[in-house]
């Protein structure tokens, strides 16, 4: 691989753009809600500013999955980064809540292209343990990037809620590296392509249903942190944007630590075992949020929540990459991206009525209980589940 270290750095930095799409402006939400207080249902629309990119990532990811297998990985990544900087930075100058929502929608389409093309390039460039290690490193960089962007976003949001939108221009700084050091990999063509039927039939459908459903559930629950935690911390501790940003960043930091060690963990445990552990760890953290009532204790219980998420993301990416055939890898990973971000979009829609009727404390507690039960079922039924989804690799 020519310029191997530059290629790795470029892919890792590009991957941080995906976590920026929502996390960067999370600490701005309370101040943004105050600014647009005259807008009907402002609390709902402001939370959608955070998560509406996820809806358009959901819409764009299947298209990106097709494009990445047709026009190539590198062209899609470069084009998406151009759009990302423009759409992400637009919130700094726009003075209409609904115009900001439009810019966030375009940002979502750009994130879909970046996420699918960057992850597919990693799957193409690496294999075996190298792939597991690098996808863990990718998720870790996304986590560390989240810590940095959340922390900076929290501090500058206290100066002006618009300032975090400028962080999205970071994408344009990466364009020269993308153009100069990345290369289009050689791909193994499909053995048969009669109307696409032979190709699509080779996808491990049952396994993908399990993987996609896991991604959806985890993200619906995880996004209770960036969408609801600033309001919860303000309620129980009077936390400002900076303290909320630091709390969210802490969970992201431990997510990055878990992802950084994913390669070593994968050498000892199977895909299905890691999936069960991820659900259980995150569930314990959310049960903790529902039980404690101070800022410091919330920080402590965010640690297992972050560790669980950090194991989940590379695990599902590597499992999908290993089982999907080369000529369909982009589409399989595009589907995974779809369900990751569908969960993010659905999170405030599902959680808002629940939290309004039951309160945030019970919402966090019940969500944690659901994840712990799911983890226990996966742990107890590992062999049966892998046999049902026809995944020998799931137990290895």
DRENGUPA-603579 format. One line per field, with one value per residue (C-alpha): x, y, z. Coordinates in steps of 0.02 Angstrom, whole numbers, plus 50000, padded with zeros to 5 digits. Example, Ala and Ser with C-alpha at 12.3 -4.5 7.8 and 13.67 -1.06 7.14 Angstrom:
<figus>
xx <- (50615	50684)
yy <- (49775	49947)
zz <- (50390	50357)
</figus>
This chain:
<figus>
xx <- (50000	50083	50094	50015	50019	49947	49808	49766	49768	49656	49528	49529	49505	49368	49279	49273	49160	49018	49011	49022	48858	48755	48867	48950	48794	48716	48772	48690	48515	48452	48514	48446	48277	48277	48322	48179	48057	47923	47917	47774	47837	48012	48072	48029	48100	48262	48291	48260	48400	48515	48440	48366	48534	48505	48343	48434	48578	48445	48380	48554	48644	48562	48596	48775	48792	48744	48853	49007	48998	48967	49063	49195	49244	49359	49246	49099	49205	49274	49105	49023	49157	49128	48942	48974	49070	48942	48788	48862	48925	48762	48686	48806	48724	48544	48415	48265	48243	48169	48309	48433	48335	48355	48544	48550	48455	48586	48720	48641	48656	48840	48871	48794	48919	49066	49019	48988	49139	49263	49209	49207	49382	49442	49360	49443	49616	49625	49574	49574	49646	49709	49532	49466	49606	49584	49394	49416	49539	49413	49277	49401	49447	49262	49248	49400	49340	49172	49259	49354	49209	49086	49205	49246	49064	49009	49129	49097	48908	48914	48984	48858	48752	48794	48983	48986	48918	49087	49172	49095	49214	49349	49292	49365	49536	49538	49502	49686	49730	49582	49630	49816	49839	49685	49674	49533	49555	49542	49384	49338	49196	49038	49044	48869	48765	48602	48493	48578	48480	48629	48725	48592	48549	48725	48694	48676	48500	48459	48624	48601	48429	48510	48650	48537	48410	48549	48613	48437	48399	48567	48559	48379	48434	48606	48537	48444	48612	48641	48455	48393	48544	48574	48394	48407	48568	48493	48343	48441	48599	48570	48709	48756	48805	48989	48951	48826	48953	49084	48962	48919	49103	49145	49033	49109	49285	49253	49170	49333	49436	49330	49343	49531	49545	49417	49550	49621	49448	49396	49545	49471	49283	49161	49053	48894	48978	49040	48866	48791	48923	48893	48706	48733	48864	48761	48604	48690	48743	48567	48492	48621	48566	48389	48444	48566	48525	48685	48800	48951	48859	48789	48968	49013	48871	48905	49067	48988	48864	49009	49105	48956	48934	49120	49116	48958	49005	49166	49092	48945	49055	49183	49050	48961	49124	49177	49013	48966	49044	49167	49054	48910	49011	48967	48781	48789	48884	48766	48622	48711	48738	48552	48499	48630	48561	48378	48397	48467	48322	48189	48262	48183	48021	48007	48079	47990	47813	47884	47986	47840	47722	47844	47988	48169	48221	48104	48141	48326	48294	48173	48285	48430	48325	48277	48460	48513	48375	48425	48606	48557	48453	48596	48718	48609	48559	48725	48737	48554	48555	48713	48642	48478	48565	48687	48842	48987	49095	48977	49042	49226)
yy <- (50000	50165	50301	50179	50292	50440	50329	50272	50448	50512	50373	50397	50585	50564	50444	50578	50681	50558	50580	50769	50768	50763	50773	50941	51045	50942	51066	51208	51134	51225	51395	51362	51319	51483	51579	51501	51502	51591	51445	51325	51160	51232	51097	50961	51051	51096	50914	50869	50989	50866	50708	50754	50719	50539	50529	50586	50469	50333	50394	50420	50264	50136	50255	50278	50089	50070	50216	50156	49990	50076	50241	50195	50230	50381	50490	50467	50513	50673	50733	50698	50795	50948	50947	50911	51072	51179	51103	51086	51265	51338	51340	51479	51605	51543	51632	51519	51359	51272	51333	51260	51097	51100	51122	50979	50869	50901	50866	50695	50649	50698	50595	50442	50456	50481	50340	50211	50255	50269	50107	50014	50078	50010	49842	49839	49892	49770	49592	49471	49535	49692	49736	49705	49809	49953	49957	49963	50107	50191	50182	50244	50394	50431	50423	50533	50652	50656	50699	50841	50911	50894	50978	51120	51132	51144	51284	51389	51358	51455	51602	51585	51437	51462	51441	51250	51249	51315	51153	51066	51161	51040	50927	51047	51037	50850	50867	50884	50723	50629	50681	50646	50492	50381	50259	50159	49975	49830	49731	49551	49557	49457	49283	49304	49458	49406	49554	49567	49419	49303	49439	49492	49311	49287	49411	49330	49398	49322	49379	49554	49562	49522	49647	49786	49759	49768	49931	50005	49962	50018	50186	50222	50200	50279	50440	50468	50538	50680	50721	50709	50715	50905	50933	50797	50870	51045	50975	50882	50988	51152	51102	51228	51186	51160	51034	50943	50935	50864	50731	50675	50681	50566	50428	50455	50445	50274	50220	50264	50168	50011	50029	50053	49883	49796	49703	49622	49583	49504	49385	49313	49324	49287	49414	49356	49359	49537	49588	49518	49606	49772	49769	49720	49854	49991	49932	49939	50118	50173	50088	50185	50351	50310	50273	50414	50598	50702	50765	50669	50503	50523	50541	50375	50275	50346	50244	50070	50149	50216	50051	49955	50072	50066	49877	49874	49984	49898	49727	49752	49830	49690	49554	49628	49651	49471	49391	49499	49453	49580	49640	49674	49740	49922	49884	49779	49915	50045	49950	49947	50135	50155	50066	50150	50319	50267	50231	50405	50486	50383	50410	50580	50531	50375	50448	50617	50551	50420	50548	50671	50541	50448	50569	50554	50452	50307	50324	50294	50152	50056	50078	50005	49858	49821	49817	49705	49580	49582	49551	49406	49324	49340	49266	49118	49077	49109	48943	48936	49115	49088	48926	49013	49157	49034	49122	49009	49163	49229	49101	49124)
zz <- (50000	49944	50079	50201	50352	50255	50188	50365	50437	50295	50320	50509	50498	50367	50485	50621	50507	50534	50724	50702	50607	50766	50918	50881	50907	51048	51185	51086	51098	51255	51193	51019	51094	51190	51030	50931	51078	50974	50850	50885	50959	50966	51087	50960	50807	50895	50942	50760	50711	50799	50725	50555	50471	50526	50425	50268	50304	50307	50138	50065	50128	50011	49866	49926	49942	49759	49701	49795	49702	49533	49521	49649	49828	49808	49696	49815	49967	49888	49825	49992	50087	49977	50014	50199	50231	50139	50220	50395	50403	50339	50514	50562	50444	50426	50536	50509	50609	50458	50343	50468	50461	50270	50285	50410	50288	50152	50281	50311	50127	50132	50289	50205	50064	50182	50301	50165	50057	50202	50284	50117	50077	50245	50210	50038	50096	50244	50286	50434	50598	50510	50462	50639	50714	50593	50606	50794	50769	50653	50785	50915	50808	50788	50977	51011	50877	50966	51130	51047	50948	51093	51215	51096	51045	51227	51269	51114	51125	51289	51188	51046	50999	50814	50831	50835	50656	50596	50652	50501	50386	50446	50303	50175	50258	50221	50035	49978	50072	49999	49823	49837	49946	49927	49782	49706	49755	49636	49665	49629	49501	49525	49452	49382	49350	49269	49308	49478	49547	49570	49656	49780	49822	49890	50031	50205	50231	50400	50473	50404	50485	50654	50628	50564	50704	50833	50758	50757	50939	51005	50918	50971	51151	51135	51065	51227	51284	51157	51135	51315	51432	51419	51476	51610	51681	51679	51774	51910	51925	51831	51710	51575	51395	51439	51578	51468	51327	51445	51507	51331	51286	51432	51366	51194	51268	51345	51183	51096	51225	51198	51009	51019	51104	50992	50891	51049	51116	50951	50959	51120	51093	50951	50861	50949	51121	51096	51039	51201	51306	51216	51251	51433	51470	51391	51481	51649	51614	51571	51723	51822	51745	51800	51979	52019	52042	52040	51903	51968	51982	51806	51743	51827	51751	51578	51578	51547	51425	51322	51332	51263	51116	51079	51061	50958	50810	50752	50792	50674	50539	50543	50550	50399	50302	50337	50283	50132	49962	49890	49750	49872	50019	49985	49982	50141	50233	50161	50239	50406	50396	50357	50516	50625	50580	50570	50754	50783	50691	50778	50951	50992	50905	51014	51175	51177	51214	51334	51432	51436	51509	51624	51652	51597	51750	51708	51522	51552	51676	51564	51412	51510	51567	51386	51334	51479	51440	51255	51302	51415	51278	51154	51280	51326	51146	51057	50965	50917	50849	50746	50677	50630	50540	50458	50523	50564	50584	50718	50842	50794)
</figus>
